[in-house]
Amino acid sequence: MNEPVSAIPGNIVKTFTYGNSTVHICDDYMVKTPEENQKIWDEYNRIARAIWRSAAERSELVQAYYASETEEEKEALVPALLEAGWRVVKK
């Protein structure tokens, strides 16, 4: 019987799971130049900024929903909440 083949090269030394994401830490690659290191940090920062921006936008929507004084104001925010991935359950 054939053994499963991993799509991940190298020796996995640690695995983390965050929600639906799995991160494997491998020991097969080390940066060799300051430019490679900077490129990695630039990509890391780009991704981190996108995550924080998305979280902030989602948080602002939720705060606006709960700060709404009327049901009409809340109803007006429902489409944006749904588009952002929230599930709205009415009382």
Secondary structure, DSSP 8 states (H G I E B T S, - for coil): ------SS-S-EEEEEEETTEEEEEESS----SHHHHHHHHHHHHHHHHHHHHHHHHHHHHHHHHHH-SSHHHHHHHHHHHHHTT------
